[in-house]
Amino acid sequence: MPAKKKSHDKPLVGAALVKETCRRIRAARSYWDAHKNAACRGERAKAMALYESLDDSQREQVPQVLRVWLRYRSEKYFGDDRTPPGGGKR
């Protein structure tokens, strides 16, 4: 029998939100390093949504290495000018 998923009744705020954002960015980086592009894309999207919900003081709490990675990957590999996945059937 699979383990039950925890349901989160309260939205994340404060330090918990910053911690979850960092965790999501690190997970996306690990998927990227493992060449799991679809998983990386999903984690990156979740990380971006959390990062955009942070205010300026909370964004400063995210390590600069993670912020730079998120911005660089977002613009270069996942930007609007890139072809979306799954469209290249030959």
OpenMM code with the backbone's topology and positions (N, CA, C; nanometers):
from openmm import Vec3, app, unit

residues = "MET PRO ALA LYS LYS LYS SER HIS ASP LYS PRO LEU VAL GLY ALA ALA LEU VAL LYS GLU THR CYS ARG ARG ILE ARG ALA ALA ARG SER TYR TRP ASP ALA HIS LYS ASN ALA ALA CYS ARG GLY GLU ARG ALA LYS ALA MET ALA LEU TYR GLU SER LEU ASP ASP SER GLN ARG GLU GLN VAL PRO GLN VAL LEU ARG VAL TRP LEU ARG TYR ARG SER GLU LYS TYR PHE GLY ASP ASP ARG THR PRO PRO GLY GLY GLY LYS ARG".split()
positions = [
    Vec3(0.0841, -0.1167, 0.0000),
    Vec3(0.0000, 0.0000, 0.0000),
    Vec3(0.0900, 0.1248, 0.0000),
    Vec3(0.0666, 0.2188, -0.0918),
    Vec3(0.1508, 0.3388, -0.0961),
    Vec3(0.1245, 0.4312, 0.0229),
    Vec3(0.2258, 0.5077, 0.0560),
    Vec3(0.2137, 0.6015, 0.1669),
    Vec3(0.1145, 0.7116, 0.1325),
    Vec3(0.0459, 0.7601, 0.2328),
    Vec3(-0.0498, 0.8681, 0.2118),
    Vec3(0.0245, 1.0003, 0.1997),
    Vec3(-0.0230, 1.0846, 0.1106),
    Vec3(0.0350, 1.2173, 0.0970),
    Vec3(-0.0238, 1.3081, 0.2044),
    Vec3(0.0624, 1.3943, 0.2549),
    Vec3(0.0163, 1.4887, 0.3556),
    Vec3(-0.0595, 1.6010, 0.2870),
    Vec3(-0.1695, 1.6381, 0.3443),
    Vec3(-0.2441, 1.7516, 0.2894),
    Vec3(-0.2063, 1.8756, 0.3696),
    Vec3(-0.1730, 1.9813, 0.2988),
    Vec3(-0.1350, 2.1051, 0.3629),
    Vec3(-0.2562, 2.1975, 0.3649),
    Vec3(-0.3074, 2.2196, 0.4842),
    Vec3(-0.4258, 2.3035, 0.4981),
    Vec3(-0.3903, 2.4515, 0.4930),
    Vec3(-0.2753, 2.4882, 0.5487),
    Vec3(-0.2364, 2.6282, 0.5550),
    Vec3(-0.1362, 2.6597, 0.4441),
    Vec3(-0.1490, 2.7747, 0.3805),
    Vec3(-0.0462, 2.8150, 0.2837),
    Vec3(0.0822, 2.8518, 0.3574),
    Vec3(0.1947, 2.8339, 0.2893),
    Vec3(0.3229, 2.8642, 0.3498),
    Vec3(0.3433, 3.0147, 0.3619),
    Vec3(0.4041, 3.0559, 0.4711),
    Vec3(0.4350, 3.1978, 0.4931),
    Vec3(0.5713, 3.2089, 0.5609),
    Vec3(0.6340, 3.3235, 0.5448),
    Vec3(0.7575, 3.3543, 0.6160),
    Vec3(0.8737, 3.2637, 0.5799),
    Vec3(0.9417, 3.2163, 0.6825),
    Vec3(1.0617, 3.1348, 0.6635),
    Vec3(1.0294, 3.0014, 0.5962),
    Vec3(0.9124, 2.9474, 0.6233),
    Vec3(0.8738, 2.8210, 0.5603),
    Vec3(0.8599, 2.8368, 0.4091),
    Vec3(0.8095, 2.9506, 0.3652),
    Vec3(0.7956, 2.9771, 0.2218),
    Vec3(0.9317, 2.9899, 0.1551),
    Vec3(1.0243, 3.0586, 0.2195),
    Vec3(1.1600, 3.0721, 0.1657),
    Vec3(1.2282, 2.9357, 0.1597),
    Vec3(1.2112, 2.8564, 0.2647),
    Vec3(1.2725, 2.7232, 0.2703),
    Vec3(1.2174, 2.6322, 0.1604),
    Vec3(1.0874, 2.6358, 0.1385),
    Vec3(1.0256, 2.5537, 0.0344),
    Vec3(1.0693, 2.5990, -0.1047),
    Vec3(1.0855, 2.7291, -0.1241),
    Vec3(1.1330, 2.7814, -0.2521),
    Vec3(1.2732, 2.7307, -0.2811),
    Vec3(1.3607, 2.7372, -0.1819),
    Vec3(1.4983, 2.6876, -0.1987),
    Vec3(1.4990, 2.5376, -0.2275),
    Vec3(1.4132, 2.4643, -0.1583),
    Vec3(1.4065, 2.3199, -0.1800),
    Vec3(1.3633, 2.2878, -0.3227),
    Vec3(1.2648, 2.3616, -0.3736),
    Vec3(1.2169, 2.3393, -0.5105),
    Vec3(1.3248, 2.3718, -0.6135),
    Vec3(1.3993, 2.4798, -0.5914),
    Vec3(1.5054, 2.5158, -0.6850),
    Vec3(1.6154, 2.4095, -0.6830),
    Vec3(1.6505, 2.3626, -0.5641),
    Vec3(1.7525, 2.2570, -0.5544),
    Vec3(1.7057, 2.1277, -0.6218),
    Vec3(1.5783, 2.0951, -0.6072),
    Vec3(1.5247, 1.9755, -0.6733),
    Vec3(1.5301, 1.9907, -0.8248),
    Vec3(1.4952, 2.1085, -0.8748),
    Vec3(1.5021, 2.1328, -1.0195),
    Vec3(1.6455, 2.1220, -1.0689),
    Vec3(1.7403, 2.1733, -0.9905),
    Vec3(1.8820, 2.1628, -1.0285),
    Vec3(1.9272, 2.0175, -1.0340),
    Vec3(1.8839, 1.9372, -0.9393),
    Vec3(1.9243, 1.7963, -0.9396),
    Vec3(1.8633, 1.7227, -1.0582),
    Vec3(1.7380, 1.7544, -1.0938),
    Vec3(1.6781, 1.6943, -1.2129),
    Vec3(1.7517, 1.7393, -1.3390),
    Vec3(1.7924, 1.8655, -1.3426),
    Vec3(1.8662, 1.9177, -1.4577),
    Vec3(1.9991, 1.8447, -1.4724),
    Vec3(2.0704, 1.8255, -1.3618),
    Vec3(2.1994, 1.7568, -1.3652),
    Vec3(2.1842, 1.6111, -1.4066),
    Vec3(2.0693, 1.5513, -1.3770),
    Vec3(2.0432, 1.4120, -1.4127),
    Vec3(1.9811, 1.3993, -1.5515),
    Vec3(1.9689, 1.5106, -1.6251),
    Vec3(1.9129, 1.5134, -1.7602),
    Vec3(1.7678, 1.4665, -1.7644),
    Vec3(1.6933, 1.4951, -1.6584),
    Vec3(1.5500, 1.4646, -1.6540),
    Vec3(1.4753, 1.5944, -1.6829),
    Vec3(1.4632, 1.6270, -1.8115),
    Vec3(1.4146, 1.7586, -1.8514),
    Vec3(1.2684, 1.7827, -1.8150),
    Vec3(1.1833, 1.6829, -1.8302),
    Vec3(1.0415, 1.7024, -1.7988),
    Vec3(1.0224, 1.7270, -1.6494),
    Vec3(1.0915, 1.6498, -1.5672),
    Vec3(1.0818, 1.6689, -1.4226),
    Vec3(1.1396, 1.8040, -1.3824),
    Vec3(1.2480, 1.8431, -1.4468),
    Vec3(1.3090, 1.9727, -1.4192),
    Vec3(1.2139, 2.0856, -1.4541),
    Vec3(1.1468, 2.0735, -1.5657),
    Vec3(1.0528, 2.1766, -1.6094),
    Vec3(0.9389, 2.1928, -1.5076),
    Vec3(0.8871, 2.0823, -1.4573),
    Vec3(0.7795, 2.0886, -1.3585),
    Vec3(0.8239, 2.1505, -1.2276),
    Vec3(0.9397, 2.1068, -1.1763),
    Vec3(0.9918, 2.1622, -1.0514),
    Vec3(1.0267, 2.3090, -1.0668),
    Vec3(1.0822, 2.3457, -1.1817),
    Vec3(1.1192, 2.4846, -1.2057),
    Vec3(0.9952, 2.5730, -1.2085),
    Vec3(0.8878, 2.5234, -1.2680),
    Vec3(0.7635, 2.6001, -1.2722),
    Vec3(0.7077, 2.6217, -1.1308),
    Vec3(0.7135, 2.5181, -1.0487),
    Vec3(0.6668, 2.5310, -0.9105),
    Vec3(0.7563, 2.6267, -0.8317),
    Vec3(0.8880, 2.6170, -0.8543),
    Vec3(0.9820, 2.7058, -0.7858),
    Vec3(0.9604, 2.8507, -0.8279),
    Vec3(0.9373, 2.8730, -0.9573),
    Vec3(0.9133, 3.0090, -1.0055),
    Vec3(0.7865, 3.0673, -0.9446),
    Vec3(0.6818, 2.9856, -0.9334),
    Vec3(0.5563, 3.0334, -0.8745),
    Vec3(0.5783, 3.0734, -0.7288),
    Vec3(0.6535, 2.9926, -0.6552),
    Vec3(0.6814, 3.0273, -0.5163),
    Vec3(0.7715, 3.1496, -0.5078),
    Vec3(0.8736, 3.1564, -0.5937),
    Vec3(0.9679, 3.2679, -0.5902),
    Vec3(0.8975, 3.3996, -0.6226),
    Vec3(0.8045, 3.3970, -0.7153),
    Vec3(0.7324, 3.5183, -0.7512),
    Vec3(0.6376, 3.5641, -0.6411),
    Vec3(0.6007, 3.4735, -0.5505),
    Vec3(0.5128, 3.5117, -0.4403),
    Vec3(0.5897, 3.5736, -0.3235),
    Vec3(0.7226, 3.5672, -0.3269),
    Vec3(0.8038, 3.6246, -0.2203),
    Vec3(0.8115, 3.7766, -0.2348),
    Vec3(0.8252, 3.8452, -0.1216),
    Vec3(0.8508, 3.9890, -0.1300),
    Vec3(1.0026, 4.0115, -0.1379),
    Vec3(1.0444, 4.1360, -0.1503),
    Vec3(1.1860, 4.1660, -0.1747),
    Vec3(1.2769, 4.1198, -0.0616),
    Vec3(1.2349, 4.1359, 0.0618),
    Vec3(1.3200, 4.0944, 0.1739),
    Vec3(1.3338, 3.9424, 0.1799),
    Vec3(1.2280, 3.8713, 0.1434),
    Vec3(1.2348, 3.7253, 0.1424),
    Vec3(1.3199, 3.6758, 0.0260),
    Vec3(1.3143, 3.7448, -0.0872),
    Vec3(1.3964, 3.7047, -0.2023),
    Vec3(1.5443, 3.7154, -0.1703),
    Vec3(1.5807, 3.8107, -0.0856),
    Vec3(1.7207, 3.8253, -0.0453),
    Vec3(1.7659, 3.7081, 0.0405),
    Vec3(1.6726, 3.6379, 0.1047),
    Vec3(1.7074, 3.5233, 0.1882),
    Vec3(1.7375, 3.3983, 0.1060),
    Vec3(1.6928, 3.3947, -0.0188),
    Vec3(1.7242, 3.2826, -0.1080),
    Vec3(1.8705, 3.2997, -0.1501),
    Vec3(1.9531, 3.1955, -0.1370),
    Vec3(2.0941, 3.2092, -0.1737),
    Vec3(2.1107, 3.2560, -0.3184),
    Vec3(2.2120, 3.3387, -0.3396),
    Vec3(2.2329, 3.3981, -0.4708),
    Vec3(2.2580, 3.2921, -0.5776),
    Vec3(2.3261, 3.1844, -0.5421),
    Vec3(2.3532, 3.0772, -0.6378),
    Vec3(2.2228, 3.0198, -0.6921),
    Vec3(2.1248, 3.0027, -0.6046),
    Vec3(1.9964, 2.9476, -0.6474),
    Vec3(1.9186, 3.0479, -0.7310),
    Vec3(1.9235, 3.1754, -0.6920),
    Vec3(1.8541, 3.2783, -0.7699),
    Vec3(1.9117, 3.2897, -0.9102),
    Vec3(2.0440, 3.2872, -0.9207),
    Vec3(2.1087, 3.2985, -1.0514),
    Vec3(2.0743, 3.1780, -1.1367),
    Vec3(2.0782, 3.0582, -1.0780),
    Vec3(2.0454, 2.9375, -1.1554),
    Vec3(1.9025, 2.9442, -1.2055),
    Vec3(1.8106, 2.9832, -1.1202),
    Vec3(1.6692, 2.9891, -1.1583),
    Vec3(1.6477, 3.0897, -1.2715),
    Vec3(1.7075, 3.2054, -1.2610),
    Vec3(1.6911, 3.3075, -1.3638),
    Vec3(1.7565, 3.2643, -1.4945),
    Vec3(1.8776, 3.2093, -1.4873),
    Vec3(1.9502, 3.1683, -1.6070),
    Vec3(1.8767, 3.0573, -1.6810),
    Vec3(1.8364, 2.9541, -1.6105),
    Vec3(1.7649, 2.8437, -1.6745),
    Vec3(1.6297, 2.8902, -1.7264),
    Vec3(1.5654, 2.9781, -1.6545),
    Vec3(1.4331, 3.0245, -1.6961),
    Vec3(1.4406, 3.0998, -1.8278),
    Vec3(1.5404, 3.1860, -1.8411),
    Vec3(1.5503, 3.2664, -1.9625),
    Vec3(1.6060, 3.1870, -2.0789),
    Vec3(1.7130, 3.1122, -2.0543),
    Vec3(1.7832, 3.0488, -2.1652),
    Vec3(1.7124, 2.9245, -2.2175),
    Vec3(1.6646, 2.8389, -2.1279),
    Vec3(1.6114, 2.7100, -2.1702),
    Vec3(1.4600, 2.6988, -2.1660),
    Vec3(1.3946, 2.7818, -2.0868),
    Vec3(1.2503, 2.7678, -2.0704),
    Vec3(1.1748, 2.8949, -2.1067),
    Vec3(1.2384, 2.9877, -2.1756),
    Vec3(1.1757, 3.1144, -2.2098),
    Vec3(1.0678, 3.0999, -2.3160),
    Vec3(0.9998, 3.2113, -2.3446),
    Vec3(0.8903, 3.2108, -2.4414),
    Vec3(0.9387, 3.1840, -2.5833),
    Vec3(1.0646, 3.2150, -2.6115),
    Vec3(1.1163, 3.1960, -2.7467),
    Vec3(1.1581, 3.0520, -2.7741),
    Vec3(1.1500, 2.9644, -2.6744),
    Vec3(1.1895, 2.8246, -2.6905),
    Vec3(1.0704, 2.7399, -2.7352),
    Vec3(1.0982, 2.6343, -2.8092),
    Vec3(0.9937, 2.5423, -2.8540),
    Vec3(0.9459, 2.4600, -2.7358),
    Vec3(0.8146, 2.4496, -2.7144),
    Vec3(0.7646, 2.3688, -2.6021),
    Vec3(0.7899, 2.2195, -2.6268),
    Vec3(0.7978, 2.1400, -2.5189),
    Vec3(0.8265, 1.9979, -2.5358),
    Vec3(0.7096, 1.9225, -2.5998),
    Vec3(0.7427, 1.8135, -2.6668),
    Vec3(0.6413, 1.7238, -2.7220),
    Vec3(0.5839, 1.7637, -2.8546),
    Vec3(0.6405, 1.8615, -2.9214),
    Vec3(0.5830, 1.9072, -3.0473),
    Vec3(0.6565, 1.8575, -3.1705),
    Vec3(0.7688, 1.7897, -3.1555),
    Vec3(0.8522, 1.7558, -3.2695),
    Vec3(0.8335, 1.6146, -3.3227),
    Vec3(0.7145, 1.5739, -3.3530),
    Vec3(0.6902, 1.4409, -3.4101),
    Vec3(0.7307, 1.4424, -3.5564),
    Vec3(0.8073, 1.3465, -3.5988),
    Vec3(0.8531, 1.3413, -3.7384),
    Vec3(0.7906, 1.2280, -3.8137),
] * unit.nanometer
topology = app.Topology()
chain = topology.addChain("A")
for resn in residues:
    res = topology.addResidue(resn, chain)
    for name in ("N", "CA", "C"):
        topology.addAtom(name, app.Element.getBySymbol(name[0]), res)
